[in-house]
Amino acid sequence: MQNTKYIRDVLILMDDFLPKEESMGGLAEHIRHLISGFDDSYFFYIAGKSGGDTEYYVGENYVYFVPDETDFIINNTIPNDNDVMKQLILDQTSKIQFIIKFLSGYDVEPELIHICDWSTAIAGVELANYYNVPILSAFHLSMTAHSKPYIFGREITREEFVDKYDLFSMAFTIEDVMMQKSNIVTVVSENYKKKLSHKIKNDCVVIHNGINIDDFKVKTTSERGGTHDVWGRYDDRPIKMLYIGRFSDQKGVGELFSTNIPSDVEIIMAGDDENGGEDHLYDMVHFLDESVDGWTYVGKVSGESKVDLFDYVDAIIMPSKHEPFGIVALEALASKTPLLCSGVNGLNNFLTKDSYISCSASPYYILKAIEKFKNMTSEEKRNMVVNGMIIAKKHTWKSCRNKYLELYNKLI
């Protein structure tokens, strides 16, 4: 791999794992599709998290590498020291040193630093100073714009409270610096721009996430190479609803678990605990799957298996408390699967009232939305799906990529 003077090198910093194929996380999907088919005058060096079966690989126009083997909060860096601020600073400092050494091995000095969210901002700002290059900061999940009271909603110990409070306080400060130091800031929704633009020193640009709509066209059995998996366990339950994503409080998973699900409905849970999940919710997934009728856990699904699962279920349920954008909702629309969701934050920037059933994050309203879906006629469901497809066709990864190309060309 030899770069020429015609190649512009971009360093992307992300606190997520970038798989070679589809990810469960919105940030990883965004970066995966951003670099795919990008202008051939750009080459990407992507520093991410450890995950999957490899921590280093090379693509046609990128190198993916992991600066260290730890999460961004390193619990064991200093024995018995759980100061989250200290751990983050130590981690980011080590990343700076590692990345400089790594890039020097390729005889590369990046011409642009692309920061993804606050958790990589310390390293990103310092690396931009070191190389004397501009910064593009992308907000995929902002703590400043976040609806965060639920973080303290369940019973937690004093130590947990202090730990989370310190983390939030630190995140707000880092985000402020990130917004002031960036030449351009991108956000995934108009909602985020409204909440953040007063703090941003330079340009703020809205760039929505997207989908490849052709990926969600239902294939015939012969095209699949066989029959699809039987995902559910309760064939006597005529209605099957799918939750897919991270098992986190932000997604309203706790409230979904607390809902008295009707006897004719099965809830299918798809996801894993490796990408932003929370242990107490992951444990609950397994408890319900093993011990409570009407719940099935199918693990992580992606690619054709996910499309197959969307085709199999009757509806997608998404009772989120906070969604910067909400790719799952867009995927539901593209798959022509009825959507029950909260419509919060970024979701209300692209969803219309006639494209989904409102389902806020509380057991009462989740049950109410399920009952509304059950009582809808086939024609009402069909009209809702048609309205959703119109929306889905407007949001493509190609459009997202073209907007970033325009910004890159402006900065370099």
N, C-alpha and C positions, 0 to 999 in steps of 0.2 A: 504494500500500500504506500504509494509515493504521491504526495501532494505536489501540485504545480503552483506557479504564481497566480494562475487563474482561479484557483480554488480559494474560497473564503471559509475560514475555520470558525465554527461556533461552538462554544462550550455550554452545554445545558446541565444544570444542577437540579436534581429532583430527589425528593424523599419518598421514593417508591421504587418497586422492582419493575423493570421493563422486560417483559417476556418476548420471545420471538413471535409468539402468536397471542391471541386475544387475552386481555387481563380482565379481572373483575372490577378494577378501580378506574375511575374517570380520568385521573391524571395520567396514568400509564397508557390508557387508550388514546388520550389526546396526543401525547408525545409519539406514540407508535404510528399514528396516522399522520401526524405533522411531518415526520421525516420521510414517510413513504411517498415517493413520487415528487419530492421537493425539487426545486430548480437544481440542475446538475453543477452549478457553480459553487454550491455550498457543501461543506463536509462537517459532520457533527461528531463531537466527542461528548458522550453522555455519561455523567457520573451519577449513579443511582444506588439503590439499596441491594443488599444480598437477598437472593431468593431463587426459587426454581432449581434447575440442575446445573447451572453454570453462573459464574460471576464475571465472565469476560467473553465477549464474542464480537465478531466483525460483520457488518452488513455492507451492502453495496455503497452506501454513502455515510456510514457511521461506524464508530467504535463504542461499544457499551462496556463500562468497567465499574467496579465497586471499590471506592477508596479505602474501605476497611471492612471488617467482618462483624460490625456491631450496628445496633440501631442508633438513632441520633441521640437518645439518652442512654449513656453508657453506665449502667448500674454498678459495674465492677471496676471501673477505672481506678477509683480510690476505695479501698476496702471500707465497708460500713459507712460510706458517705453517699447519701442520696440527694444531695443538693442539685435539683434539676438545672438550675442556671449554670452552676459550675460544670456539670456534666456536658451540657450543650456547648459551652464555650470550648471545653477541652476537645470535644468531638469535631467541631468546626475548624479549630486550629489544626488538628491532625489532618483533616481533609485538605486544607490549603496546602500544606507541605507535601502531601501525597500527590495531589493533582499537578502541582508545578513540576515535581520530579517525573511523573508519568508523561506529561506532555513534552517535556524536554527530551524524553526518550524517542519521541517521534519528530523531534526538531520542529515543534509546533508552538506558535504563540497565537492564541485565539484573537480574533478581531472583534468579537462580541461575546458578552456573558449573558446567558439567558437563564434567569433565576425562576424557579417554580416554588412559590409560597415562602412563608417566613422561615421555615425550618432549614432552608439552605441559604438564607440571605446574608448571614455573617460571612460565610466563606465566599459567596458571590461578590459582595461589595469589596472585600479585601483583594480578591483575585482581579477584579476590574481595576483597582488601584495599582496592583503589581504590574499588570500588562498595559495599563493606561488605555483602556478601551471602554466603549459605552456599555450601558446596562439596559436590558429589557427585562422587566419583572412581570411575571404572569401570576395573577391571583386565581387559583383554582379552589382554594378554601381559605378564606380570610378569617382570622380570629376577631378582628375589629368589626367586621360585618356579620359576625356569627351570632345566632340566637343561642346563648349558652346557659341559661338558668337550669336546664335539665341536667347539666353536668353534676350539680349538687342535689338533684332530686331524690336519689335513693339514699339509703342510710350509708354513710361512709365514716371512717375513723377521722380523728383530728389530723393525723399524719397525712391521710389521703387528701383532706381538704387543703391543708397548707401546701402540699405538693402541687395540687392542681391550681391553686390560687397563684403560687409563684410562677408556674408555667404560663398562665394567662397573662400575668403582668409583664413577664419577659417578652412574650409573643407580641403584645401591643407595642412595646418599645421598639422591638426589631422591625415590625411592620412600618412604623413611623419613619425609621431611618431608611428602610427599603424604598418607601414611596418618595422620600426626599432625594435620594441618591440616583434614582432611575431616570434615564433619558426618555423612556416610554414605559408606561404601565398598561398591561392588558388585563381585562376582566372578562369573565365568561357570561355575564348577564348585565342588563341595564340596571337591575336591582343593586348589584354590587357597585356599579359606577356611581349610582346615587348616594350610596353609603360611604364611598371612599374618595370621591373626586375632590372634596374640599381639602383633603390632606395631601393630594398629589401635586408635586411641584411642576411637572411638565405634562406631556400629553397623556391622556387616558383613553384607551380604545377598547370598545366592546367587540370581542370575537367569540361567538357562540361555539360550543362543541357541536359535533355532527354525527352522522352515521353514513355507512354505505348502504343505501336502501336496497340494493340488489341482493345483499347478504341475507335479507329477511323474506325473500320470495320463497314460498313453501315449495319444496321439491317433491316429485313423485317418489314412490317407494323404489323404483328401479334406479332413479338418479341418486338416491341416498346409498344404494348398494345393499339395501335390506330394509326390514321393518324397523320403525323407531322403537326405542326402549319403552317399556311400560313403567312410567315414572311413579305413579301413585300406588298405594297399598290397599286402598279402600274403594274397590270397584262399585260397591253398593252406594257410594256417595256420588250423586250425579253432577255436582258442581265442584270444580277443582280450581283453586286460586293459587297463584305463584308469588312468593316473595323472593327476589333475587338481589344479592348485594352483600355489603358488609353487615355483620351482626353488631351494630352499635346503637347507643342511645340516640344519636343524631337521626337515625333512620326510623325511629319510632318502633323498634323491634320489641322493646319491653311492653309497650302498650298493646301491640298485636298479641303478644303472649297472654296478656291479661284479659283479652276479649273472650266472651262466651260464644265460641263459634257454633253456628247452627249445626244440627246433626246431619244435614244433607250436604255439608260443605267440607272439603278437605283442603287444608293449607299445606302447600309444598314449599319447603325452604331450601333455597339453593345459595351456596356461598361457602366461605371458609374463614378460618381465624388467622390467616397469615397476612392479611392486608387491612389493617386498621380495625380489626374486630376487637371485642372486649370479652374477657374470659367469662364473666358471669352470664353474659348472653349466649356465648358459645356453649357453655355447660347446659343452659336452659334448652337450647335447640336439641341437644342429645337426650335430655330428660323427656321432652315432649315426644320426640320421635320414638323413643323406646317404651314410654309408659302411658301415653295419652292417645286415645283414639282420635283420628281425624287429622293427624300431623305426620308428615313424611319429610325426612331430611335426605337430600340427594347429593350433598357435597358441592364442589365447584363444577360448574358446567361452562363450556365455551364453544365457539365455532358452530358447526352444524348441530352439535348436541343441544346448544342453547336455542337455536332456531327451531329445532324439533320440539323442545320443551315448551316454547312459546306457542307453537301450533297445537300442542297437546292440551294445554290448560284452557279454561273458559275465561279467565281474567288475570290481570296482573294487579297486585295490591302493593301500595307504596305509601305508607302513612308517615312520611318523613316530617321531622321537626325543622330541619334546615337542609336546603339543597342549593348550592351555588348555581348549578344548572339543572342536572337531572337526566343523564343519558338513558337510564333505564326507561323513563317515561317516553322518551323519543323512540327507543327500540320497540316499546309496546305499540305505539302508534304505527310504526313501520311494519310490524308483524300482523297488523289488523286484529290485535287482541284487545278487548275492552280494558280500560284502565281505571282503577280506583286509586286516587292519590290525593295528597294534601294540598297541592297547588301553591306551596309556599316559595318565597324568594325567587330564585331563577326560574322555577317552574311556571310561575304566573306571567313570565315574559314571553313564553311561546305557546302555552296551552290556552285554549278558548273554552268557555263554559260548556259548549256543546261537544267537546272532544273527550271528556272524562267525567267520572262521578267523584264529587268532592268527598274526601275521606281524611279528616284531620286526625292528629295523633292523640286520640283518646279512645278507650274501649267503647264508649257509648256511640261515638260517631263512626268508628270502624264498623260496628254492628249495623248501624243505620245505613251505611253505604252498601254493605253486603245485602241487606234486605231490599234496598232500592234496585240493585242489580238483579236480584232474583225476580222482582216484579216487572222488570222491563220486558216489553214485547220484542220479538225478533226484529221487527222493523226499526224500533228505537235503538237497539244495539247496532244494527247495520248503519243507521245514519250517524251514530257516534263514531263508528270505525271509519266511515268515509271522511268525516270532518278531520279525524286524526291523521289520516293518510295525506291529506292536503298539507297539513303542517309539516309532517315528516319529510316530504319532498323538498321543502325549503331549506333544510338543514343538512348540508353535506360536508364531509371532511375536505373535499376539494376547495370549497369556498373558504373554510377556515385556513387551509394551507396558503391559498392565494393572498389572504390578508396579512399573514405573517411574512410572506415573501416581500410584500410591499413595505412592511415596517423594517425588515432587515436591510433592504436596499436603501431605505431612507437613513439608516443609522451607520452603515458601513461605506 
